[in-house]
Structures are given as structure tokens and as C-alpha cells.
Amino acid sequence: MATLAQSRADPDADFSLPGWIYTDPEFFDVEIARVIRPSWQIVCHESDLPAPGDWRTIAYAGEQVMAVRGEDGTIRAFHNVCRHRAMRIVEGDAGCAKKLVCPYHAWTYELDGRLSGVPMKRDYPALRLEENSLVPVEASIWRGFVFVRLEDDGGPSVAEMMAPYDHQIAPYRFEEMRRISDVRLRERAVNWKNVGDNYSDNLHIPVAHDGLTRLFGKSYAIEAAGWVDKMSGQLVDRPSDNPWERFYQKHLPQVDHLPAENQRLWLYYKLWPNMAFDIYADQIDFMQWLPLSPTTCVLREMCFALPDDRREMKLARYANWRINRVVNAEDTWLIERVQQGMASQSYTAGPIGASEVCLRSFAAKIRQRIPEARLQRAPAPGWSRRPRAIDA
């Protein structure tokens, strides 16, 4: 809960971020530079890169990054850009190659990024092979998941962000999980922040999500711990009137490696600034919302689970999907209309309730990185190129 001391330390602590930053092109460019480029983004699971030469890509912030497993077993990440004429070296979401060969002029790179072959090499007076390796991108592995970040601004690692909850994650055995569905991309006509705001918003659950309310009763809870928001709800015993919810309640099988209190627990963790794990006893869903423009983003989603061939587990996972398909449709309807409202000249910033600890945490981080987010109205164009006049 927000305290009086916190409100005094930050005069804007009791207010939301202003509407103009959800539509403004100049603010969008600044937050890409100060928020998205220095942040960690998930690419895949280690098991998606099982052998040397296996690669996966992710596109965001005007870049495309590939993660590739080397001959030494190490997973590295590089910009998917040839050092010759900027051609993409690999095409698509995933593949395997003994060497990374540019399809334009056949410049050849080893799996560790070294440039090893150039046709007509003597034709390039300025060429030094050792100076033209693929440009690396920082990569990190946390509990089996592969993350990258384009720039290092001194921010915490994924492990450091998740440290307050690592003991809660441990029983789920993330490292042993495997992807059970293809990567799915869904474009949405909303600013990326609206997706995250809605994900961590607790007050809309009993208003807009009848299904979750039937499943959780009054057990839904939220908290914010540094770089992570946590939401949770326990499945109630009262059978739901909805057939898929009732089926899931009744037939979700025992998962032996989980503690008793986790058997019917739904957990949600949102990592700064745009990633989330939805954790169930039967599977985990991963989602990130990648900005495309001031008013559009793409949801990138994957599902993972421990190998389990039980028929009842397969049916429970299908019921889970049917339940959350409805939840996702409800959220899409909400955030699209919030986005439309953010464009109204009538809206500046709204009050935030003391219980809305996740929204408060996110807003504080945005204001710290971009002090202009404290302004109720957009400053004159060109503000990002002028000397800063607003104190963080």
C-alpha cells in the first residue's frame, strides 16, 4: 500500500501516467531508447536450441536479434545483420545451420559470430576479418529461458529481478519444461503500456472478468516487489456454472512435484517492463508486448509444460485454453477502448487507488526514466532534443 511518506517523496505518486504518453510519437521514440532497448526480452527456452547451429529470432525496437547455440554448447545472441551490406543473415523465426551464410554475397560467419569467409576477399582493401564479426547482443539464461537486451544501462539481471519470488518459482521446474505450442504473434491497436497496465490492474477483475471471478471468488491478490508484479488466485471448490471452468475445476490432475498449496493456484508474474509468466499447475504461458508504434504493439506468446502424456492433463490444458481465450478477448475489448480514450483531449491523468500498487510501481519507473511523463499535457514538439528542465 502507498504510504504518506511515499506520496510526499513523489508528488505524482497518487496519479496515473498522463494520456498523451500513450499516443505521442516523440515520447514513443524516447521510451524505446530509455526503456525498451535496455530491457531484457525473452527469445525462447534453452530446449528450443537443442543442438549446435539451432537458432531463434526476435524482432523489436527496430532490430532483429538471433540467438544461436555454438559448437561449444554456449548460447550467444547477435544482431541479424551482415557486416557487409546489412542483409539479414537468417530468415524466419527458427532454423539450423552449420555456418551462418549471408544470402546476398555469401559472407560466412561461424556460430560464435566470427567472420570466416568472404568471396573475392582481396577485392576489399579495408577488410579485416577479425574486425567484422557479427555484432553481439547481451544474452542471459534464467531458469532455462533465454533472454537478450540491446543495451546495458546498469539495470538488474532477470535473476535479480525475480529474486523476491525465486523460491515460489522453483517447484515448477522451469528448466525441464518444453514448448507445447508455436510462437504466436497478435497485433493490437494499443500502446504497449496499456497492455501492461491492464495485466497488473486488480480492480477490473470482478468488473470485467466473470470467469475469473467464478474461479477465484475473493482470493485474487496483487503485490509489487521492485521489478516484478505478482498476481494470484486460488481456484474455489464451488463448481462453476460455465462448463469449461467446471471441467477444469473437476478434472485438473494432481501434479506430484508441486506443493499442496500450488495444486489449484494460478500465479501471474509481470517482469519489468513488458513480459509476463502465467503459471498454472498444468502449464505456463509466457507473453510479452512489444511496441510497434505509439498506438500499436504485438503480443508475442508461447506455452510451456513439463512432459506429461496423461489424457486428463491434455484435457485440462485444453480447458485452460478455452477459459483464457475468453479472458483474452475481454481484455482486448477493454484495452482498445482505453487506448481510444487516451487520445481524447479531455483526459490528462487519473487518480490511482492506494491498492493499485502495481500501477504505482510501473508509473514511478517510467517517470524516473522519462521525467516528462510527469507533465499533464504534451510539451512543445522537439522537447526530447532540448536540455532537460524537469527533475526526476
ChimeraX attribute file (.defattr): number of C-alpha atoms within 10 A of each C-alpha:
attribute: neighborCount
match mode: 1-to-1
recipient: residues
	/A:1	13
	/A:2	15
	/A:3	10
	/A:4	10
	/A:5	8
	/A:6	13
	/A:7	13
	/A:8	11
	/A:9	10
	/A:10	13
	/A:11	10
	/A:12	21
	/A:13	24
	/A:14	18
	/A:15	18
	/A:16	20
	/A:17	27
	/A:18	20
	/A:19	25
	/A:20	22
	/A:21	25
	/A:22	24
	/A:23	19
	/A:24	17
	/A:25	14
	/A:26	16
	/A:27	21
	/A:28	21
	/A:29	16
	/A:30	15
	/A:31	16
	/A:32	18
	/A:33	15
	/A:34	16
	/A:35	20
	/A:36	22
	/A:37	20
	/A:38	17
	/A:39	24
	/A:40	27
	/A:41	26
	/A:42	22
	/A:43	21
	/A:44	22
	/A:45	24
	/A:46	20
	/A:47	15
	/A:48	17
	/A:49	22
	/A:50	13
	/A:51	15
	/A:52	19
	/A:53	22
	/A:54	19
	/A:55	26
	/A:56	22
	/A:57	21
	/A:58	19
	/A:59	14
	/A:60	18
	/A:61	15
	/A:62	9
	/A:63	12
	/A:64	14
	/A:65	22
	/A:66	24
	/A:67	28
	/A:68	29
	/A:69	23
	/A:70	21
	/A:71	14
	/A:72	9
	/A:73	13
	/A:74	11
	/A:75	22
	/A:76	21
	/A:77	29
	/A:78	22
	/A:79	21
	/A:80	26
	/A:81	19
	/A:82	26
	/A:83	18
	/A:84	14
	/A:85	10
	/A:86	11
	/A:87	14
	/A:88	16
	/A:89	20
	/A:90	21
	/A:91	12
	/A:92	9
	/A:93	12
	/A:94	16
	/A:95	14
	/A:96	16
	/A:97	14
	/A:98	13
	/A:99	16
	/A:100	25
	/A:101	20
	/A:102	21
	/A:103	14
	/A:104	13
	/A:105	13
	/A:106	15
	/A:107	19
	/A:108	21
	/A:109	23
	/A:110	19
	/A:111	26
	/A:112	22
	/A:113	21
	/A:114	17
	/A:115	22
	/A:116	15
	/A:117	14
	/A:118	18
	/A:119	11
	/A:120	7
	/A:121	12
	/A:122	9
	/A:123	9
	/A:124	10
	/A:125	7
	/A:126	7
	/A:127	13
	/A:128	11
	/A:129	14
	/A:130	9
	/A:131	10
	/A:132	16
	/A:133	19
	/A:134	21
	/A:135	15
	/A:136	17
	/A:137	19
	/A:138	14
	/A:139	19
	/A:140	20
	/A:141	17
	/A:142	17
	/A:143	17
	/A:144	17
	/A:145	18
	/A:146	23
	/A:147	21
	/A:148	25
	/A:149	20
	/A:150	23
	/A:151	16
	/A:152	14
	/A:153	12
	/A:154	7
	/A:155	12
	/A:156	13
	/A:157	17
	/A:158	22
	/A:159	14
	/A:160	13
	/A:161	17
	/A:162	22
	/A:163	16
	/A:164	14
	/A:165	15
	/A:166	13
	/A:167	10
	/A:168	12
	/A:169	16
	/A:170	12
	/A:171	12
	/A:172	23
	/A:173	14
	/A:174	18
	/A:175	15
	/A:176	15
	/A:177	21
	/A:178	18
	/A:179	19
	/A:180	15
	/A:181	12
	/A:182	10
	/A:183	14
	/A:184	12
	/A:185	15
	/A:186	10
	/A:187	14
	/A:188	19
	/A:189	18
	/A:190	26
	/A:191	28
	/A:192	26
	/A:193	24
	/A:194	19
	/A:195	24
	/A:196	23
	/A:197	17
	/A:198	18
	/A:199	21
	/A:200	24
	/A:201	16
	/A:202	20
	/A:203	13
	/A:204	13
	/A:205	16
	/A:206	16
	/A:207	9
	/A:208	15
	/A:209	15
	/A:210	15
	/A:211	20
	/A:212	19
	/A:213	19
	/A:214	19
	/A:215	24
	/A:216	22
	/A:217	16
	/A:218	12
	/A:219	12
	/A:220	20
	/A:221	13
	/A:222	19
	/A:223	19
	/A:224	20
	/A:225	15
	/A:226	17
	/A:227	20
	/A:228	24
	/A:229	24
	/A:230	19
	/A:231	21
	/A:232	17
	/A:233	20
	/A:234	19
	/A:235	21
	/A:236	17
	/A:237	13
	/A:238	12
	/A:239	16
	/A:240	18
	/A:241	10
	/A:242	13
	/A:243	12
	/A:244	18
	/A:245	22
	/A:246	17
	/A:247	16
	/A:248	24
	/A:249	21
	/A:250	13
	/A:251	13
	/A:252	20
	/A:253	19
	/A:254	14
	/A:255	16
	/A:256	9
	/A:257	12
	/A:258	14
	/A:259	10
	/A:260	11
	/A:261	8
	/A:262	18
	/A:263	19
	/A:264	21
	/A:265	17
	/A:266	20
	/A:267	22
	/A:268	23
	/A:269	24
	/A:270	24
	/A:271	22
	/A:272	22
	/A:273	21
	/A:274	23
	/A:275	21
	/A:276	24
	/A:277	19
	/A:278	17
	/A:279	21
	/A:280	19
	/A:281	23
	/A:282	22
	/A:283	21
	/A:284	22
	/A:285	19
	/A:286	20
	/A:287	20
	/A:288	24
	/A:289	27
	/A:290	24
	/A:291	25
	/A:292	20
	/A:293	20
	/A:294	20
	/A:295	22
	/A:296	18
	/A:297	23
	/A:298	22
	/A:299	18
	/A:300	19
	/A:301	19
	/A:302	19
	/A:303	19
	/A:304	20
	/A:305	22
	/A:306	17
	/A:307	12
	/A:308	11
	/A:309	8
	/A:310	10
	/A:311	10
	/A:312	15
	/A:313	20
	/A:314	15
	/A:315	16
	/A:316	24
	/A:317	19
	/A:318	14
	/A:319	21
	/A:320	20
	/A:321	14
	/A:322	14
	/A:323	18
	/A:324	15
	/A:325	12
	/A:326	15
	/A:327	17
	/A:328	12
	/A:329	10
	/A:330	14
	/A:331	18
	/A:332	17
	/A:333	11
	/A:334	16
	/A:335	22
	/A:336	18
	/A:337	12
	/A:338	17
	/A:339	22
	/A:340	14
	/A:341	13
	/A:342	22
	/A:343	17
	/A:344	11
	/A:345	10
	/A:346	9
	/A:347	14
	/A:348	19
	/A:349	18
	/A:350	12
	/A:351	11
	/A:352	16
	/A:353	15
	/A:354	13
	/A:355	15
	/A:356	19
	/A:357	21
	/A:358	27
	/A:359	25
	/A:360	23
	/A:361	20
	/A:362	23
	/A:363	21
	/A:364	21
	/A:365	16
	/A:366	18
	/A:367	19
	/A:368	13
	/A:369	14
	/A:370	20
	/A:371	16
	/A:372	23
	/A:373	24
	/A:374	25
	/A:375	18
	/A:376	15
	/A:377	16
	/A:378	18
	/A:379	11
	/A:380	7
	/A:381	12
	/A:382	8
	/A:383	14
	/A:384	15
	/A:385	9
	/A:386	8
	/A:387	7
	/A:388	12
	/A:389	9
	/A:390	11
	/A:391	10
	/A:392	14
